[in-house]
């Protein structure tokens, strides 16, 4: 697979088409991923037990990601046959740490804080991109990120109800949320840095990152007892295996698009896509099922579309400028 584009009539056309492919792939894969994840964690056994072995499920997910990436390296031969494993250790730790801290933080912070935390992931990625990659963004780029982030936050806050107000912020929860955002901010730019320095193929980067993730989650699952707990729960409840299989497959397919986006575009572009995915998922359900949104949520929708429209027009102008230079 290497760094070849999926379509190449012109640099501008290939970039636009590849971006559309990345957005579509990430949205479809992770929408399906979320559906099967919910099925797993809301499943009840005949005796009324629920599945709680989160680390075991992460381990299965990472094993599947590794297996798919390993198989893909045989189909799409990478330009560089051997790729060092050590540089990928920290990025795997960062992305797993961000995920675990985020999930745990949601239990210890208020709904408004959750909404802000879920909405502002683009900001740390942009800031860490400046610090780690020495990237330079225009004033327009910064404003676009702030506008999109504000819109998503307003949209999320508009969904608040009385039950959301029950939980208060704890210092522990805020520290976890801060850690999650920091690790998220580091993970993307470091992945981007590895892609530029070592020039791995998409599947080499996916494979090496997930090998470390398998080690981390495997050790964690064993030490916490979740390895045996999750394994025996699946054995005793074979009805859940179908959801586990599709959950893992969606994760592996989604990661193909994640790493392709990072290599072809940037970590910030990838984070923008993943952050807006849930927004569009909720918006789709509102339109499809006729649910009602508050005035505040609709205001958030308008702000997000303004930000995305401005960002897309900016990218289109850049592609046009590149096209003029090539002619």
Secondary structure, DSSP 4 states (H G I P E B T S, - for coil): -TT--S--SSHHHHHHHHHHHHHHHHHHHHHHHHHHHHHHHH-B-TTS-B---HHHHHHHHHHHHHHHHHHHHHHS--SSS---SGGGHHHHHHHHHHHHHHHHHTTTS-HHHHHHHHH-HHHHHHHHHHHHH-----HHHHHHHHHHHHHHHHHHHTT--GGGGS----HHHHHHHHHHHHHHHHHHHHHHHHHHHH---HHHHHHHHHHHHHHHHHHHHHHHTHHHHHHHHHHH-GGGHHHHHHHHHHHHHHHHHHHHHHHHT-HHHHHHHHHHHHHHHHHHHHHHHT----HHHHHHHHHHHHHHHHHHHHHHHHHHHHHHHH-
